[in-house]
Amino acid sequence: MKKIIFIFLTIIILFGYYDQRGYTQEIDHIVVISTEVKEQENNEENEENNEENNGIEGIEVNEEIEEIEEVEEMEEMEDPLNIQGESEMIEQHATLVPDEITVNLKYNKYFINYDYVVVNKGSVNIREAPGLEGRVIRATYAHEKLNLMETVKGQYIEKYNCDQWCHVYWWNNKGEKQFGFLLSKLVGVRKFQFDKMLEQLIKMEEEVGKGTITYVDNYKNRKGYAPLYKGGTYDAYGVRRTQSAPGYLNLSDRTNFIYIEDGSLIRLLSSNETHYQVLVLKNNIKCWVPKKYVSSSKRLDELKKVVIIDRYNQNEGVFEKIDNQWVLVSYTLATTGAKAKHKIETPLGYYFALETRKKFLYLDDETKEIAGYAPYAVRFTGGSYIHGVPVNYKIKEEKRIDPGHIEYTSTIGTVPLSHRCVRNYTSHAKFLYNWVEIRKTIVIIIE
């Protein structure tokens, strides 16, 4: 009799569990945004450096803006079904912040795990097991981000030549944590590279300790165009001539030089009457730069604040030195520049936080007319900014009407899309706008 009662109770518990876990096909974490935002859906992006056009820095248009993903604070991960025990684990994804960095977040919206996946193309089925035999729990939505626990070996899918599956978790619209598997070939695996970010912090502290750190200053080519490199506008490293300074490897040979972009950090080594000998921190190249291109007054007084943007993972970490301790004050997703028509990749390197603007205007790629603005901008090289979601003006009776700020776009943190700038959620861009201290803040682009 006791055995029968035990079996009966077990069945009730299991049915209760599966009912709680849910067989829903609903899409989680969706909130419809304002009418103004919805009207901007399906507009093609349009961000470009256009510093020489009418004195307007940068060009940027709206991208597809779909829905708001609400991300809650992460809890301790545990899989009630223990499905991963049936599969061979290939890699555990458990990124941690190094012990040398304290975490004290000053910005805490859109929490995401340090390891996650991004759905970049259409919809992908999330299954209860790592194979086609696994029940479909739900389908993802475009640009969705899911927290990643591990990669496991599961069923081989010949179409994709892949047997690796990502074990993920999320919260449904009832606030319940759910687990599932996606074929790894159908998503992008991402993480916050805090170890590499720490290396950059240490490197910059060492450089500051070695001597004077300043930057190349040629915004909008105001100090003059650099000479053509062998008749062209790109040097041997692919750096553009516009808004750059020439760095001569040997003053006796003016044909052998590199371009050093506006805002690039350099360490002063020596000088003569006309040139500074410098070390370019981006590539550790020693060269001679005409003095007119070197900022002699605006130098890095103290390395206090650093923004590190990861071009590969499309995310960023924000660090502040407090009581002689590096503190992670924010980590978030970001969108960098694409390599495409009217677009340029956000350049790797070390840059000064040059100025802040509450908004900067951008032009339409084709008409070259003012199309809109980007809010809360921090310029770090040429006409490239870290900024919030761009806003297209509405035209009414031949007048530009500002529809107001847009907080969110689901494409942030997916793939490079901008024309060179670094796009943030608008609330995070505002945080940076208020947090940055000129001459004490630098921007580092890694991958």
Phi, psi and omega per residue, in radians:
M1 nan -0.766 3.130
K2 -1.084 -0.642 -3.138
K3 -1.147 -0.688 3.126
I4 -1.136 -0.764 3.125
I5 -1.080 -0.736 3.136
F6 -1.074 -0.798 3.138
I7 -1.094 -0.728 -3.127
F8 -1.084 -0.791 3.134
L9 -1.140 -0.676 3.122
T10 -1.071 -0.735 3.132
I11 -1.100 -0.726 3.129
I12 -1.073 -0.783 -3.123
I13 -1.092 -0.780 -3.124
L14 -1.112 -0.770 3.106
F15 -1.093 -0.669 3.106
G16 -1.126 -0.681 -3.136
Y17 -1.144 -0.848 -3.079
Y18 -1.183 -0.541 3.075
D19 -1.174 -0.677 3.129
Q20 -1.197 -0.671 -3.125
R21 -1.179 -0.623 2.948
G22 1.603 2.422 3.049
Y23 -1.890 0.452 -3.048
T24 -1.244 2.597 2.998
Q25 -1.827 0.171 -3.140
E26 -1.134 2.583 3.072
I27 -1.513 2.232 -3.071
D28 -1.401 2.738 2.934
H29 1.057 0.703 3.141
I30 -1.932 2.258 3.028
V31 -2.318 2.223 3.138
V32 -1.270 2.348 -3.105
I33 -1.627 3.117 -2.972
S34 -1.100 2.818 3.121
T35 -0.985 -0.694 -3.121
E36 -1.072 -0.680 -3.138
V37 -1.232 -0.745 -3.098
K38 -1.086 -0.574 3.141
E39 -1.175 -0.292 -3.108
Q40 -1.630 0.006 3.115
E41 -1.117 2.614 3.081
N42 1.204 0.054 3.002
N43 -1.300 2.407 3.139
E44 -1.317 2.469 -3.138
E45 -1.127 2.733 -2.996
N46 -2.724 1.070 -3.100
E47 -1.975 2.244 -3.067
E48 -2.630 2.520 2.941
N49 -1.239 2.090 -3.125
N50 -2.422 0.847 -2.951
E51 -1.120 -0.396 -3.063
E52 -1.593 -0.019 -3.132
N53 -1.687 1.926 3.009
N54 0.944 0.409 3.066
G55 1.248 0.349 -3.111
I56 -1.833 2.230 -3.055
E57 -1.541 2.035 2.992
G58 1.512 2.760 3.126
I59 -2.466 2.339 -3.029
E60 -2.768 2.341 3.035
V61 -2.160 3.053 -3.073
N62 -1.197 2.566 2.994
E63 -1.925 3.126 -3.141
E64 -1.135 2.201 -3.120
I65 -2.057 2.038 -2.961
E66 -1.930 -1.258 -2.997
E67 -2.520 2.906 3.129
I68 -1.762 2.215 3.095
E69 -1.683 2.022 3.127
E70 -1.534 2.136 -3.107
V71 -2.005 2.176 -3.104
E72 -1.710 2.933 3.097
E73 -1.079 2.491 -3.083
M74 -1.383 2.501 3.092
E75 -1.872 3.049 3.072
E76 -1.082 2.305 -3.044
M77 -1.436 2.254 2.981
E78 -2.685 2.402 -3.084
D79 -1.776 1.922 -3.090
P80 -1.030 -0.594 -3.096
L81 -1.412 -0.288 -3.125
N82 0.930 0.663 -3.086
I83 -1.160 -0.535 -3.085
Q84 -1.097 -0.362 3.116
G85 -1.133 -0.361 -3.121
E86 -1.530 -0.103 -3.078
S87 -2.160 2.730 3.115
E88 -1.422 2.142 3.139
M89 -1.362 2.245 3.110
I90 -1.631 -0.755 -3.119
E91 -2.646 2.289 3.012
Q92 -1.609 2.285 -3.129
H93 -1.786 1.798 -3.048
A94 -2.467 0.988 3.137
T95 -1.073 2.395 3.102
L96 -2.201 2.720 3.002
V97 -1.353 2.263 -3.123
P98 -0.983 2.666 -3.121
D99 -1.057 -0.458 -3.112
E100 -1.253 -0.165 -3.116
I101 -2.040 2.250 3.046
T102 -1.579 2.557 3.101
V103 -1.859 2.089 3.066
N104 -2.594 1.519 -2.963
L105 -1.252 2.261 3.040
K106 -1.730 -0.225 3.054
Y107 -2.273 2.195 -2.988
N108 -2.348 0.556 3.073
K109 -1.639 2.689 3.057
Y110 1.014 0.902 3.105
F111 -1.043 2.463 3.046
I112 -2.557 2.656 3.118
N113 -1.090 2.743 3.102
Y114 -1.154 -0.397 3.041
D115 -2.079 2.348 -3.057
Y116 -2.795 2.954 3.035
V117 -2.112 2.700 3.126
V118 -2.136 2.306 3.064
V119 -1.620 1.822 -3.044
N120 -1.634 -0.392 -3.071
K121 -2.219 1.924 3.006
G122 1.023 -2.462 -3.045
S123 -2.038 2.495 -3.121
V124 -2.250 2.416 3.110
N125 -1.332 2.328 2.996
I126 -1.720 2.152 -3.044
R127 -1.935 2.779 -3.095
E128 -1.358 -0.323 3.112
A129 -2.429 2.779 -3.077
P130 -1.383 1.157 3.128
G131 3.107 2.940 -3.088
L132 -1.201 -0.283 3.083
E133 -1.322 -0.280 3.134
G134 -1.232 2.388 3.135
R135 -1.087 2.428 3.073
V136 -1.319 2.026 3.126
I137 -1.319 -0.832 3.067
R138 -2.954 3.003 3.047
A139 -1.781 2.566 3.079
T140 -1.333 2.918 2.965
Y141 -1.891 2.826 -3.075
A142 -1.019 2.371 3.083
H143 1.262 0.195 -3.125
E144 -1.177 2.552 3.049
K145 -2.011 2.335 -3.116
L146 -2.230 2.473 -3.136
N147 -1.222 2.378 -3.038
L148 -1.906 2.275 3.119
M149 -1.757 -0.849 -3.049
E150 -2.825 2.835 2.973
T151 -1.912 2.289 -3.088
V152 -2.189 2.785 3.046
K153 -1.553 2.147 -3.129
G154 -2.290 -2.588 -3.113
Q155 -1.151 2.380 3.099
Y156 -1.375 2.230 3.117
I157 -1.896 1.889 -3.012
E158 -1.065 -0.656 -3.104
K159 -0.987 -0.619 -3.098
Y160 -1.875 0.023 -3.119
N161 0.859 0.898 -3.009
C162 -2.586 2.395 3.028
D163 -2.197 0.260 -3.136
Q164 -1.748 2.340 -3.080
W165 -2.190 2.473 3.109
C166 -1.624 2.187 3.099
H167 -1.610 1.981 -2.987
V168 -2.155 2.923 3.027
Y169 -2.524 2.792 -3.125
W170 -2.800 3.064 3.062
W171 -1.945 2.320 3.121
N172 -1.439 -3.091 -3.059
N173 -1.275 0.002 3.025
K174 -1.770 0.045 -3.121
G175 1.422 0.241 -3.129
E176 -1.652 2.412 3.099
K177 -1.362 2.331 3.111
Q178 -2.211 2.720 -3.094
F179 -2.194 2.664 3.096
G180 -2.996 -3.101 -3.079
F181 -2.251 2.462 3.022
L182 -2.244 2.522 3.061
L183 -1.112 2.254 -2.986
S184 -1.109 -0.510 -3.117
K185 -1.186 -0.253 -3.058
L186 -1.706 -0.013 -3.132
V187 -2.377 2.907 3.035
G188 -1.802 2.180 3.135
V189 -1.522 2.194 -3.074
R190 -2.263 2.844 3.041
K191 -2.782 2.862 3.012
F192 -1.576 2.053 -3.077
Q193 -1.483 1.200 -3.076
F194 -1.135 -0.570 3.096
D195 -1.087 -0.804 3.133
K196 -1.174 -0.616 3.102
M197 -1.128 -0.687 3.090
L198 -1.091 -0.707 3.094
E199 -1.014 -0.683 3.129
Q200 -1.189 -0.672 3.093
L201 -1.090 -0.775 3.141
I202 -1.131 -0.758 3.130
K203 -1.027 -0.790 -3.100
M204 -1.175 -0.653 3.078
E205 -1.087 -0.702 3.127
E206 -1.142 -0.715 -3.134
E207 -1.135 -0.719 3.110
V208 -1.083 -0.648 -3.137
G209 -1.251 -0.289 -3.095
K210 -1.539 -0.325 -3.107
G211 2.871 -2.912 -3.055
T212 -1.313 2.181 3.083
I213 -1.821 2.185 3.054
T214 -2.422 -2.777 -3.048
Y215 -2.578 2.824 3.050
V216 -1.354 2.322 -3.067
D217 -2.142 1.768 3.059
N218 -2.592 0.795 3.139
Y219 -1.054 2.250 -3.122
K220 0.995 0.432 -3.134
N221 1.029 0.544 -3.100
R222 -1.177 -0.408 3.102
K223 -1.624 0.061 3.118
G224 1.880 2.574 3.100
Y225 -1.209 2.407 3.021
A226 -1.191 2.715 3.117
P227 -1.130 2.754 3.066
L228 -1.152 2.489 3.097
Y229 -1.662 1.888 -3.117
K230 0.868 0.690 3.103
G231 1.475 -0.014 -3.098
G232 -2.081 3.080 -3.074
T233 -1.857 0.148 3.037
Y234 -2.256 2.475 3.128
D235 -1.509 -3.016 -3.085
A236 -1.142 -0.322 -3.137
Y237 -1.724 0.050 3.125
G238 1.458 0.256 3.131
V239 -1.507 2.405 -3.092
R240 -1.293 2.619 3.072
R241 -1.237 -0.762 -3.033
T242 -1.068 2.380 -3.135
Q243 1.023 0.583 3.089
S244 -2.193 2.913 3.033
A245 -1.996 2.625 3.046
P246 -1.410 2.418 3.056
G247 -2.069 1.821 -3.053
Y248 -1.437 2.207 3.138
L249 -1.240 -0.479 3.114
N250 -2.612 2.179 -3.074
L251 -1.162 -0.290 3.104
S252 -1.462 -0.133 3.131
D253 -2.280 1.656 -3.072
R254 -1.404 0.042 3.097
T255 -1.628 -0.220 -3.076
N256 -1.915 1.727 -3.095
F257 -2.644 2.984 3.055
I258 -2.124 2.823 2.991
Y259 -1.659 2.366 3.096
I260 -2.068 2.073 -2.993
E261 -1.237 2.612 3.044
D262 -0.878 2.380 3.120
G263 1.527 -0.200 -3.097
S264 -1.140 2.383 3.127
L265 -1.365 2.382 3.110
I266 -2.367 2.669 3.040
R267 -1.920 2.238 -3.118
L268 -1.289 2.294 -3.134
L269 -1.901 -0.836 3.122
S270 -2.831 -3.084 3.140
S271 -2.766 2.818 2.919
N272 -2.223 -2.801 -3.059
E273 -1.167 -0.516 -3.009
T274 -2.063 -0.317 -3.023
H275 -2.350 2.686 2.931
Y276 -1.812 2.373 2.920
Q277 -1.526 2.238 -3.034
V278 -2.325 2.821 2.946
L279 -1.896 2.124 3.101
V280 -1.432 2.033 -3.033
L281 -1.149 -0.470 -3.118
K282 -1.079 -0.720 -3.027
N283 -2.280 0.085 3.134
N284 1.026 0.539 3.089
I285 -1.602 2.294 3.037
K286 -1.584 2.325 -3.117
C287 -2.746 3.028 -3.137
W288 -1.929 2.215 -3.086
V289 -2.067 2.287 3.062
P290 -0.937 2.409 -3.010
K291 -1.038 -0.501 -3.095
K292 -1.125 -0.362 -3.120
Y293 -1.592 -0.072 -3.057
V294 -1.869 2.227 3.100
S295 -1.314 1.977 -3.107
S296 -1.616 -0.342 -3.084
S297 -1.733 -0.618 -3.107
K298 -1.674 1.581 -3.132
R299 -1.954 2.838 3.130
L300 -1.304 1.743 -3.098
D301 -1.202 -0.706 -3.058
E302 -2.747 2.277 3.095
L303 -1.424 1.750 -3.035
K304 -2.055 -0.595 -3.067
K305 -2.383 2.395 -3.084
V306 -2.417 2.301 3.004
V307 -1.905 2.146 -3.140
I308 -2.022 2.094 -3.081
I309 -1.914 2.216 -3.113
D310 -1.710 1.869 -3.066
R311 -1.208 -0.555 -3.123
Y312 -1.288 -0.855 -3.079
N313 -1.502 -0.140 3.140
Q314 1.000 0.911 3.061
N315 -2.608 3.117 -3.105
E316 -2.670 2.687 3.040
G317 -2.158 2.510 -3.104
V318 -2.110 2.201 -2.996
F319 -2.206 2.538 3.124
E320 -2.370 2.394 3.102
K321 -1.515 1.967 -3.111
I322 -2.207 2.131 -3.124
D323 0.906 0.804 3.085
N324 1.113 0.437 -3.118
Q325 -2.320 2.269 3.062
W326 -1.287 2.287 -3.082
V327 -2.155 2.268 3.012
L328 -1.394 1.938 -3.082
V329 -1.768 -0.207 3.097
S330 -2.898 2.517 2.915
Y331 -2.465 2.401 -3.008
T332 -2.756 3.060 3.091
L333 -1.545 2.784 -3.105
A334 -2.633 2.812 3.061
T335 -2.200 2.162 -3.105
T336 -1.824 -3.090 -3.060
G337 -1.282 2.533 -3.135
A338 -1.708 2.788 3.059
K339 -1.744 1.638 -3.041
A340 -2.828 3.126 3.098
K341 -1.027 2.332 -3.117
H342 1.167 0.137 -3.060
K343 -2.293 2.635 3.141
I344 -2.377 2.452 3.093
E345 -1.076 2.478 2.996
T346 -1.094 2.166 -3.006
P347 -1.286 2.414 3.031
L348 -1.177 2.683 3.064
G349 2.447 -2.937 -3.082
Y350 -2.082 2.229 -3.018
Y351 -2.374 2.720 3.042
F352 -1.430 2.513 2.890
A353 -1.356 1.794 -2.909
L354 -1.463 -0.678 -3.126
E355 -2.904 2.867 3.049
T356 -2.111 2.560 3.071
R357 -2.397 2.410 3.125
K358 -1.167 -0.524 3.004
K359 -2.755 2.602 2.967
F360 -2.267 2.507 -3.067
L361 -1.437 2.635 3.042
Y362 -2.301 2.783 -3.073
L363 -1.849 2.735 2.991
D364 -1.267 2.394 -3.093
D365 -1.006 -0.710 -3.024
E366 -1.549 -0.852 -3.049
T367 -1.452 -0.364 -3.076
K368 1.086 0.390 3.053
E369 -1.711 2.759 3.129
I370 -1.055 2.172 -3.098
A371 -1.885 -0.497 -3.098
G372 3.071 -2.761 -3.121
Y373 -2.564 2.818 3.020
A374 -2.019 2.269 -3.069
P375 -1.514 2.712 2.997
Y376 0.893 1.191 -3.008
A377 -1.780 2.427 3.040
V378 -2.101 1.961 -3.108
R379 -1.465 2.379 -3.130
F380 -2.263 -0.331 3.027
T381 -2.793 2.299 -3.139
G382 0.867 -2.257 3.065
G383 -1.717 0.454 -3.130
S384 -1.683 2.311 -3.064
Y385 -2.275 2.718 2.762
I386 -1.599 2.226 -3.040
H387 -2.679 3.031 3.120
G388 -1.436 -3.060 -3.114
V389 -1.100 2.248 -3.099
P390 -1.171 2.650 -3.085
V391 -2.136 2.142 3.051
N392 -1.463 2.284 3.037
Y393 -1.163 2.595 2.943
K394 -1.681 2.523 3.134
I395 -1.844 2.116 3.127
K396 -2.372 2.099 -3.104
E397 0.917 0.776 3.084
E398 1.099 0.356 3.074
K399 -2.066 2.509 3.107
R400 -1.421 2.219 3.133
I401 -1.991 2.236 3.122
D402 -1.465 1.985 -3.132
P403 -1.342 -0.105 3.139
G404 1.793 2.901 -3.089
H405 -1.135 2.626 3.009
I406 -1.988 2.132 -3.052
E407 -1.358 -0.663 -2.829
Y408 -2.413 2.526 2.865
T409 -2.470 2.376 -3.024
S410 -1.208 -0.275 -3.129
T411 -1.375 -0.199 3.088
I412 -1.085 2.284 3.132
G413 1.488 0.183 -3.122
T414 -1.702 -1.406 3.131
V415 -2.340 2.812 3.079
P416 -1.029 2.277 -3.078
L417 -2.396 -0.414 -3.020
S418 -1.375 3.137 -3.102
H419 -1.630 -0.157 3.003
R420 2.932 -0.419 -3.117
C421 -1.254 3.077 3.061
V422 -2.044 1.999 -3.060
R423 -1.592 2.334 3.092
N424 -2.127 2.890 2.875
Y425 -1.015 2.516 -3.036
T426 -1.072 -0.644 3.127
S427 -1.139 -0.594 3.106
H428 -1.295 -0.653 3.071
A429 -1.064 -0.672 3.102
K430 -1.147 -0.699 3.084
F431 -1.015 -0.844 3.134
L432 -1.111 -0.723 -3.133
Y433 -0.974 -0.720 -3.138
N434 -1.449 -0.382 -3.025
W435 -1.568 -0.607 -3.051
V436 -1.065 2.427 3.003
E437 -2.079 2.053 3.131
I438 -1.099 2.437 -3.100
R439 1.310 0.034 3.069
K440 -2.284 -0.018 -3.069
T441 -2.165 2.375 3.046
I442 -2.189 2.823 3.120
V443 -2.126 2.236 -3.133
I444 -2.079 2.284 3.090
I445 -1.916 2.113 -3.130
I446 -2.149 3.077 2.921
E447 -2.705 nan nan
